[in-house]
Amino acid sequence: MDGGKGLSAAPGSFGQAGGTAAPEIVVDVGGKVRDPGVHRLPAGSRVEDALKAAGGVRPGTKTGGLNRARFLVDGEQLVIGGPAPAGAAVPAAPAGTGTAAGPTTPVSLSTATVDQLDILPGVGPVLAQHIVDYRTRNGGFRSVDELREVNGIGDRRFADLRDLVRP
């Protein structure tokens, strides 16, 4: 069993090269993986990278609902093969409904899809994509206040959204 590969980024990719190394994120991978625990990955890593760092999923584990291409955020916990954490997935609003009513639980800026962000009041598909683009460029959201930096979100829209979202 080779324990050297699954614990961190590939040698020479990030972290040790010099003073200008890209930042790392730390994720807690648990559930039905071969090497559960806290893993350090390069910023911009995806769920697939975390699965590799955790030695892969155990045989027989169902991962059909897992988005392996989703970007990870520092401090995130992934539970593989278990129930989704509360608020991780917000059901999409039926087509044709207005945006007057927001979601019943705060939407995660770090994990929500464009469709999930689209149900927020004042957020359409274009602004939802701007939020996802910002998240991708910056390695996620560390606070709700970062939402102010997204193209298209001014003070008024931020005031409408701040209680409906979480980092």
trRosetta pair geometry for C-beta under 8 A, 3 or more apart (Angstrom, degrees):
i j d omega theta_ij theta_ji phi_ij phi_ji
2 5 6.0 39 123 3 110 105
3 6 6.7 -71 -158 37 49 103
3 7 7.0 41 162 -31 78 114
3 35 7.7 144 -135 -111 83 143
4 7 7.1 -72 -162 19 28 108
5 10 7.7 5 -149 -106 83 69
6 34 7.7 -95 -130 86 165 108
6 35 5.0 95 128 50 147 156
6 39 7.6 -77 154 -116 71 128
6 52 7.1 -149 -121 144 75 56
6 53 5.3 115 -172 -173 63 38
6 54 6.3 114 -176 -91 115 4
6 55 4.6 -1 -119 -61 157 75
7 35 7.6 -92 -75 147 69 145
7 39 6.4 -154 -162 -125 40 86
7 40 7.7 24 150 34 69 85
7 53 6.8 82 -123 -168 5 88
8 15 7.4 -44 168 15 127 168
8 39 6.9 -174 -88 -167 45 78
8 40 4.8 -1 -123 68 92 97
8 41 7.4 -170 -158 -79 51 45
8 53 7.1 60 -79 -137 10 115
9 13 4.7 -123 156 68 117 119
9 14 5.0 -5 105 44 171 98
9 15 6.1 153 43 -2 131 127
9 24 7.4 -125 -24 -116 126 107
9 40 6.9 -69 -16 113 86 83
9 41 5.9 119 -70 -141 87 45
9 42 5.1 76 -102 -34 140 90
10 13 4.5 75 67 -19 87 128
11 16 7.9 -30 -152 39 66 136
12 16 7.6 -63 -88 62 34 107
12 17 6.9 74 -150 -74 53 103
13 42 6.1 -93 128 -48 112 138
14 17 7.4 -74 -145 1 23 109
14 21 5.5 115 -171 -176 66 104
14 22 4.8 -66 -131 56 117 99
14 24 6.5 148 126 -80 129 86
14 42 4.1 134 -3 -98 156 108
14 43 8.0 173 -150 17 161 70
15 21 5.2 136 -78 167 11 151
15 22 7.8 -49 -46 61 54 69
15 24 5.9 37 -86 -59 106 122
15 40 7.5 78 -92 138 147 128
15 42 7.5 -120 -33 -88 95 81
16 21 7.0 93 15 -90 19 154
17 21 5.3 140 46 -88 89 102
18 21 6.1 155 61 -44 51 85
22 42 5.7 41 95 -156 126 101
22 43 5.7 -131 156 36 104 102
22 44 7.7 -42 166 12 142 116
23 43 4.6 44 80 -31 85 133
23 139 7.2 -75 80 -35 119 172
24 40 5.0 7 173 -174 138 99
24 41 6.6 143 -161 73 84 31
24 42 6.2 -69 -112 -107 65 33
24 43 6.4 -141 -115 -37 12 76
25 40 7.4 159 80 -152 38 55
25 41 5.6 -24 62 66 87 85
25 42 7.5 24 16 118 84 18
25 43 5.4 110 -30 -96 98 60
25 45 6.4 -140 45 30 120 110
25 72 5.9 164 104 111 151 108
25 73 6.8 -155 -151 165 143 20
25 74 4.0 -128 -138 -85 90 73
25 75 7.7 -93 -169 -5 91 52
25 76 7.7 15 162 17 125 99
25 139 6.4 -172 -63 -174 125 122
25 140 7.8 85 -113 13 143 131
26 38 6.0 7 -179 -176 102 103
26 39 7.3 165 -153 82 58 37
26 40 5.5 -27 -99 -98 75 68
26 41 7.8 154 -95 21 27 72
26 74 6.0 48 34 -152 67 78
26 75 6.6 42 74 -68 87 44
27 38 7.3 167 87 -149 33 58
27 39 5.8 -21 65 61 82 87
27 41 6.4 -5 12 13 111 119
27 45 7.9 -120 -9 84 136 129
27 50 5.3 -54 90 -117 149 128
27 72 5.4 -49 -72 -175 142 139
27 74 7.7 -117 -63 -130 71 31
27 75 7.6 -11 -98 51 52 8
27 76 5.0 -16 -123 69 95 86
27 77 7.2 162 -170 -94 73 28
27 78 6.3 27 168 -2 120 104
28 37 7.2 -84 -145 161 67 26
28 38 5.2 -30 -98 -94 73 70
28 39 7.8 151 -99 16 24 72
28 76 7.3 -154 31 103 74 45
28 77 4.4 -20 69 -112 108 80
28 78 7.1 176 88 27 55 63
29 33 5.7 -10 144 29 110 163
29 36 6.0 -141 104 -137 72 59
29 37 6.9 -1 57 53 79 38
29 38 7.9 150 18 -100 69 21
29 39 5.8 3 5 7 115 121
29 50 5.1 168 -79 167 128 104
29 51 7.3 173 -147 -88 144 39
29 53 6.9 145 1 85 152 100
29 54 4.1 -110 111 -68 146 141
29 77 7.9 178 -77 -159 27 53
29 78 4.9 -7 -115 64 68 107
29 80 6.9 18 -173 -14 88 113
30 33 7.2 -162 -175 24 12 111
30 36 4.7 58 -120 -153 53 123
30 37 7.8 98 -82 -44 72 24
30 77 6.8 -5 13 -172 110 97
30 78 7.0 164 30 87 63 57
30 79 5.1 -21 77 -109 95 70
30 80 7.2 180 91 18 40 76
30 82 7.7 -12 108 7 94 139
31 36 6.9 154 36 -101 39 124
31 61 7.9 107 139 -141 106 136
31 78 7.5 -88 16 128 121 70
31 79 4.3 114 -47 -175 121 62
31 80 3.9 179 83 54 130 58
31 81 4.7 159 165 47 119 87
31 82 4.6 -132 -112 -10 118 107
32 57 5.9 39 113 -161 91 85
32 58 4.5 -98 175 29 89 113
32 61 4.2 169 114 -102 138 131
32 80 5.3 -111 53 106 71 93
32 81 3.4 11 19 26 124 154
32 82 7.5 158 -9 -35 91 79
33 36 5.3 127 65 -72 101 73
33 51 6.8 -146 -117 -141 123 64
33 54 3.9 2 159 139 147 126
33 55 6.2 124 164 61 90 85
33 56 6.8 165 -151 94 81 27
33 57 5.7 -63 -101 -105 65 47
33 58 6.6 -147 -104 -25 13 82
33 80 5.2 81 -45 46 97 141
34 54 6.6 140 51 143 69 71
34 55 3.2 -96 74 110 115 126
34 56 5.6 31 0 61 121 72
34 57 7.6 147 -21 -171 82 4
34 58 6.3 144 -66 -75 67 72
35 53 7.8 -111 83 135 119 54
35 54 5.0 -167 70 -167 79 51
35 55 3.8 105 3 -7 104 125
36 54 6.2 30 -92 -153 37 116
37 54 7.4 165 39 -118 69 90
39 50 6.4 147 70 -141 137 74
39 53 4.2 112 -174 137 153 135
39 54 6.3 -108 -36 -62 147 77
41 45 3.9 -29 143 -13 131 165
41 49 5.5 110 -150 130 140 123
41 50 6.4 -79 -42 -81 154 71
41 53 6.1 -103 -77 -47 107 155
41 72 6.8 52 72 66 141 148
42 45 5.5 125 66 -50 67 100
42 49 7.9 -82 43 176 84 158
43 74 7.6 -26 -107 -55 88 103
43 139 4.2 -44 -168 -101 106 140
44 71 6.7 -55 -151 -139 42 111
44 136 7.9 57 -129 -174 83 62
44 139 5.9 -76 -55 -93 58 87
45 49 4.0 -108 -167 74 105 150
45 50 6.6 115 136 -46 123 79
45 71 7.4 120 83 -151 36 64
45 72 5.1 -16 87 33 86 121
46 49 5.2 108 54 2 62 100
46 50 7.6 -122 107 -1 39 88
46 68 6.7 66 141 156 114 57
46 69 5.7 -40 -163 -158 142 31
46 70 6.2 135 -155 74 85 36
46 71 5.8 -61 -100 -97 69 41
46 72 6.4 164 -130 -16 16 89
47 50 5.6 -55 -153 36 39 112
47 51 6.4 42 150 -22 69 102
47 66 6.6 -165 149 170 150 101
47 67 6.3 118 14 96 150 61
47 68 4.9 -129 85 -139 109 39
47 69 7.1 -14 35 22 101 15
47 70 5.1 44 -20 55 116 87
47 72 6.4 141 -68 -63 52 96
47 78 6.6 141 -135 -114 91 147
48 51 5.6 -52 -150 32 33 114
48 52 6.6 33 152 -18 64 103
48 68 4.2 64 -64 175 91 100
48 69 6.9 19 -17 -78 116 41
49 52 5.7 -53 -152 35 33 111
49 53 6.4 34 150 -19 65 106
49 72 7.3 -106 62 -4 110 132
50 53 5.5 -52 -146 37 34 113
50 54 6.3 23 155 -10 66 110
50 72 6.0 117 -42 -75 127 148
50 78 5.7 109 127 15 149 154
51 54 5.9 -65 -147 45 29 104
51 56 6.1 47 159 -115 90 38
51 57 6.4 -29 -155 -39 113 84
51 68 7.0 -39 0 -130 141 101
51 80 7.1 106 -107 -90 94 148
52 55 7.8 68 -179 -54 30 11
52 56 6.8 21 -109 -65 41 69
54 80 7.7 167 96 -1 155 144
57 61 4.3 -121 167 63 118 140
57 63 6.0 -128 -54 -51 168 131
57 80 5.8 -135 -110 157 101 141
57 81 6.9 134 -152 -43 113 116
58 61 5.1 99 63 -32 74 119
58 81 7.4 -28 42 -34 102 160
61 80 6.5 32 175 145 145 102
61 81 4.3 -76 -149 -83 107 128
62 65 7.8 43 134 11 98 88
62 81 6.6 115 48 -120 64 78
63 66 4.3 -46 -172 24 83 130
63 68 7.6 49 156 -58 126 106
63 80 6.9 -15 -100 -160 102 98
63 81 7.4 -51 -74 -69 73 73
65 84 7.7 -89 127 -58 134 118
66 80 7.1 18 -95 -128 148 82
67 70 4.2 73 106 -29 113 111
70 111 6.6 34 -178 -140 141 74
71 135 6.5 158 69 135 138 98
71 136 5.7 174 -31 -110 156 65
71 139 7.3 -145 166 -137 125 41
71 140 6.7 -164 122 -63 111 86
72 76 5.5 -145 -167 44 85 144
72 78 7.8 -59 -117 -46 112 122
72 140 7.3 -55 124 -51 37 132
73 76 4.7 104 64 -45 77 120
73 110 4.1 -40 -28 -156 155 133
73 111 7.6 -99 0 -53 124 79
73 135 7.9 -57 -81 -165 111 102
73 139 6.8 125 -122 153 60 69
73 140 3.1 123 -112 -124 101 166
73 141 7.0 -27 -130 41 142 53
73 142 7.8 -179 -175 -77 111 59
73 167 7.6 173 165 147 154 94
74 139 6.8 40 -21 146 97 116
74 140 6.6 -166 14 55 71 137
74 142 7.0 -2 58 -95 113 99
76 110 6.9 -158 -86 141 120 143
76 140 7.8 -141 -44 -115 121 165
77 85 7.2 96 81 -54 106 146
79 82 4.2 -53 146 53 115 122
79 83 7.5 0 101 62 135 47
79 84 7.9 171 63 -115 107 29
79 85 6.9 121 17 -47 120 92
84 88 4.6 -130 170 60 106 133
84 89 5.7 4 145 2 161 111
85 88 4.7 97 64 -37 79 121
86 105 6.8 -128 162 -158 89 157
87 90 7.2 3 -158 -65 53 89
87 105 4.5 -133 -101 142 89 129
87 106 5.9 12 -148 67 135 71
87 107 7.5 -163 -174 -105 92 23
87 108 6.1 115 137 -39 98 100
87 166 7.1 28 155 30 146 135
88 108 6.3 -5 -122 2 45 144
88 111 5.8 -37 -155 105 76 153
89 116 7.3 -121 -155 -96 52 142
90 103 4.7 -30 -157 -132 139 143
90 105 6.6 -155 -101 64 100 93
90 107 5.3 -52 -17 -104 151 89
90 112 6.7 -3 21 -119 113 108
90 116 4.8 114 56 -151 101 108
90 119 6.9 -143 123 54 124 138
92 115 4.9 -33 -102 154 126 113
92 116 6.5 -97 -83 -84 76 55
92 118 7.7 18 -139 65 97 108
92 119 6.2 -175 -147 -50 54 129
93 97 4.8 -113 161 62 117 130
93 99 8.0 -178 29 -101 168 58
93 119 4.4 142 -11 -121 111 115
94 97 5.2 88 68 -20 79 118
97 101 7.9 -49 159 45 122 104
98 101 7.6 92 84 14 86 76
99 102 7.8 33 177 -83 72 63
99 119 7.0 175 -124 -170 83 40
99 120 7.1 22 -162 108 113 30
99 121 4.7 139 145 -117 100 51
99 122 6.5 178 127 -22 143 35
99 123 7.3 173 -150 43 144 61
100 121 6.7 47 -126 -107 18 111
101 121 7.9 167 65 -66 9 103
102 119 7.2 118 -149 131 51 85
102 120 5.8 24 -133 -135 100 56
102 121 5.3 -68 -72 -18 98 97
102 164 4.6 -76 170 -125 152 139
103 106 7.3 124 88 -116 119 11
103 107 5.4 111 27 -51 153 98
103 116 7.9 25 -74 -173 143 83
103 119 6.1 87 -59 106 92 121
103 120 7.0 -39 -8 -85 100 69
103 164 6.3 118 42 -169 89 100
106 163 7.6 -111 -99 158 104 44
106 164 6.1 161 -123 171 66 30
106 165 5.6 112 -169 -147 92 10
106 166 4.2 79 132 -22 136 101
107 112 4.9 30 175 -75 103 149
107 116 5.9 161 -144 149 121 103
107 117 6.5 144 152 -97 149 57
107 119 7.9 160 -75 66 144 98
107 120 6.3 -97 18 -68 152 114
107 164 6.3 16 14 144 97 81
107 165 5.0 -38 65 -109 83 73
107 166 7.3 175 77 22 34 72
108 111 4.3 14 102 38 130 96
108 112 5.4 162 71 -35 67 88
108 165 7.5 131 -104 -162 10 75
108 166 5.7 -33 -103 71 58 92
108 167 7.4 -8 -153 99 71 32
109 112 6.5 -36 -109 20 21 112
109 131 6.6 -111 -149 180 90 117
109 135 6.6 -173 153 -85 83 123
109 140 7.8 118 109 -172 89 69
109 141 4.1 9 101 17 126 154
109 144 7.2 152 -12 -111 141 60
109 146 7.8 159 125 75 158 107
109 147 6.5 -121 -108 -79 151 103
109 165 5.3 58 -50 177 98 123
109 166 6.8 -150 2 86 86 38
109 167 5.7 -54 46 -145 111 29
110 135 6.5 163 -122 -144 45 127
110 140 4.6 26 -126 -153 101 107
110 141 5.3 -128 -65 38 83 88
110 167 5.9 36 -30 147 114 61
112 116 4.0 -130 -163 93 97 126
112 117 5.0 119 124 -54 128 84
112 131 8.0 -7 77 118 112 132
113 116 4.7 98 50 7 73 101
113 117 7.1 -141 94 -1 39 87
113 132 7.8 14 -161 -90 36 132
114 117 5.9 -59 -148 41 30 108
114 118 6.1 43 151 -35 64 107
114 125 6.3 46 166 -146 115 73
114 128 4.4 107 -156 129 69 121
114 129 5.6 16 -120 -74 122 68
114 132 5.8 -51 -74 -27 83 144
115 118 5.4 -48 -147 24 30 121
115 119 7.5 33 156 -25 58 95
115 128 7.6 106 -42 164 15 159
116 119 6.5 -50 -165 18 34 108
117 120 5.9 -36 -173 5 52 116
117 123 5.6 -95 154 145 81 144
117 127 7.7 -138 139 106 116 80
117 128 3.7 147 93 -134 116 98
117 131 5.4 -168 -153 61 158 145
117 132 7.2 -146 5 -44 153 93
118 123 6.1 -142 -125 116 29 94
118 124 6.3 22 -140 -163 85 29
118 125 5.5 8 -106 -79 123 59
118 128 4.6 -44 -65 -48 71 154
119 123 7.7 2 57 73 25 108
120 123 4.1 33 73 26 101 130
120 128 7.8 148 31 -88 106 96
120 161 6.0 40 174 -120 133 101
120 164 5.8 138 -133 119 103 140
120 165 7.2 3 -109 -59 144 106
121 160 5.6 -106 93 161 116 123
121 161 7.3 -157 62 -80 83 72
121 164 7.3 146 21 -19 94 169
122 127 7.7 -30 133 66 69 167
122 157 5.2 -159 134 -132 146 96
122 160 5.6 74 10 95 142 151
122 161 7.2 -106 62 -56 118 101
123 127 4.8 -125 -144 91 70 123
123 128 5.4 95 162 -63 107 82
123 131 7.5 0 -147 -19 131 137
123 161 7.3 76 -42 -96 119 128
124 127 5.6 89 48 20 64 99
124 128 6.8 -115 106 -8 30 97
125 128 5.5 -55 -141 38 30 116
125 129 6.3 32 158 -21 64 104
126 129 5.8 -55 -154 34 30 110
126 130 6.7 33 147 -21 63 102
126 152 7.4 169 118 -100 97 167
127 130 5.3 -46 -150 31 40 116
127 131 6.6 44 150 -21 66 98
127 150 7.7 85 -168 138 81 124
127 152 4.8 -141 -114 119 95 146
127 153 7.2 111 -159 -59 116 85
128 131 5.7 -50 -155 31 34 113
128 132 6.6 31 149 -14 65 104
129 132 5.6 -52 -147 39 37 111
129 133 6.1 41 152 -22 67 105
130 133 5.6 -53 -145 37 31 114
130 134 6.4 35 154 -21 64 103
130 150 5.3 114 132 178 105 102
130 151 4.9 -120 -156 64 133 90
130 152 5.3 116 53 24 170 127
130 153 7.9 -178 107 -20 132 96
131 134 5.8 -51 -149 34 30 111
131 135 6.4 32 151 -20 63 107
131 147 7.3 -4 -122 -133 104 86
131 150 5.4 2 -94 -136 62 154
132 135 5.6 -54 -149 36 32 115
132 136 6.3 34 152 -22 65 106
133 136 5.7 -54 -149 35 31 112
133 137 6.3 26 156 -15 65 108
134 137 5.9 -60 -148 40 29 108
134 138 6.0 -8 167 11 66 118
134 146 7.8 164 149 147 129 103
134 149 6.7 142 -151 101 137 93
134 150 4.7 -91 -31 -104 158 89
134 151 7.6 -180 -63 9 114 78
135 138 6.6 -78 -137 53 20 89
135 139 7.9 -95 178 85 53 12
135 140 5.5 23 -159 -111 85 35
135 141 6.2 -50 -107 -31 91 86
138 141 7.7 62 94 -77 121 48
138 146 7.5 -169 115 -176 157 137
140 167 7.5 69 155 171 99 91
141 144 7.3 54 162 -88 130 31
141 146 5.0 -173 -141 67 86 134
141 147 7.1 21 -130 -58 138 75
141 167 4.4 -151 112 -149 98 75
142 146 6.4 96 44 -30 70 141
142 167 5.9 -13 164 -151 12 142
143 146 5.5 122 66 -13 72 94
143 167 5.5 -43 -99 -79 16 126
144 147 5.8 -23 178 -3 57 117
144 162 5.5 98 150 -145 134 76
144 165 5.8 141 -127 94 104 98
144 166 6.6 -63 -72 -131 106 30
144 167 6.0 -105 -52 -58 59 74
145 148 6.0 -23 178 4 59 113
146 149 5.5 -43 -172 23 61 116
146 150 7.8 74 137 -32 69 89
146 167 7.6 71 29 -117 119 95
147 150 5.7 -34 -167 5 51 118
147 153 5.7 -85 152 134 82 165
147 158 6.0 148 102 -123 108 93
147 161 6.4 -131 149 102 157 133
147 162 7.4 -170 52 -92 142 70
147 165 6.7 99 -69 82 150 151
148 153 6.1 -133 -124 109 30 110
148 155 7.7 25 -127 -87 108 53
148 158 5.3 14 -88 -96 81 149
149 153 7.9 10 50 63 24 115
150 153 4.6 48 72 13 97 123
152 157 7.6 -34 139 64 68 168
153 157 4.9 -124 -143 91 66 124
153 158 5.5 91 165 -64 103 85
153 161 7.4 -54 -142 25 122 147
154 157 5.5 89 49 19 66 100
154 158 6.8 -120 104 -7 31 97
155 158 5.7 -59 -145 37 27 113
155 159 6.3 30 156 -23 64 105
156 159 5.7 -52 -152 31 30 112
156 160 6.8 28 151 -16 62 104
157 160 5.6 -54 -153 36 37 113
157 161 6.2 20 155 -10 69 114
158 161 5.9 -69 -144 45 30 102
158 162 5.9 45 163 -49 70 101
159 162 6.3 -31 -132 4 24 115
160 164 7.7 -12 140 7 62 127
161 164 5.4 -85 -157 48 51 108
161 165 5.6 11 164 -2 93 119
162 165 6.9 -76 -140 44 22 93
